[in-house]
Amino acid sequence: MISSEAVRLGAEAATGRYGCEPGLTETEFARIEREYGFEFTDDHRAFLAAGLPVDVSPEDGQTCWQGA
């Protein structure tokens, strides 16, 4: 079960400087945990359920560290 605090932290982290794709589903979490033999913590689960961070190319003149 995901706590409301973990959901809040995950949602807050997901609004950062990276682009986001749709998050993992419960089925995907179960497969990953089974395949790799671990459990996501509540905060990581909430973050990855909110959206998957993806690399976004910097705009002209930017480096990847600007805005960090």
C-alpha positions in Angstrom: 0.0 0.0 0.0 1.3 3.5 -0.9 1.0 6.1 1.8 -0.4 9.5 1.1 3.0 11.1 2.1 4.8 8.9 -0.4 2.3 9.9 -3.1 2.9 13.6 -2.2 6.7 13.1 -2.3 6.5 11.2 -5.6 4.3 13.8 -7.2 6.6 16.6 -6.0 9.7 14.9 -7.4 8.0 14.2 -10.7 7.5 17.9 -11.4 11.2 18.6 -11.6 13.5 19.5 -14.5 13.0 16.3 -16.5 10.3 15.3 -19.0 7.8 12.7 -17.9 6.2 9.7 -19.6 3.3 7.7 -18.2 4.1 6.0 -14.9 4.5 2.3 -14.2 1.3 0.2 -13.6 0.9 -2.2 -10.7 1.4 -5.1 -13.1 4.7 -3.6 -14.2 5.8 -3.0 -10.6 5.0 -6.7 -9.8 7.0 -8.0 -12.9 10.0 -5.8 -12.1 10.1 -6.7 -8.4 9.7 -10.4 -9.2 12.3 -10.4 -12.0 14.9 -8.5 -10.0 14.1 -9.8 -6.6 13.4 -6.6 -4.7 10.6 -4.3 -3.6 10.3 -0.6 -4.4 10.0 1.6 -1.3 6.8 3.6 -1.0 8.4 6.9 -2.1 10.1 5.3 -5.2 6.9 3.5 -6.1 4.8 6.7 -5.9 7.4 8.6 -7.9 7.5 6.0 -10.7 3.7 5.6 -10.7 3.3 9.4 -11.1 5.5 9.3 -14.3 8.8 8.1 -15.6 11.5 10.7 -15.8 13.1 10.9 -19.2 16.0 12.8 -20.5 15.1 16.0 -22.4 17.6 17.5 -24.7 18.7 21.0 -23.5 17.6 24.0 -25.5 20.2 25.9 -27.5 22.9 27.3 -25.3 21.9 25.3 -22.2 23.9 22.6 -20.6 22.3 19.6 -18.8 23.1 21.2 -15.5 21.4 24.6 -15.9 18.4 24.9 -13.6 19.6 22.2 -11.4 
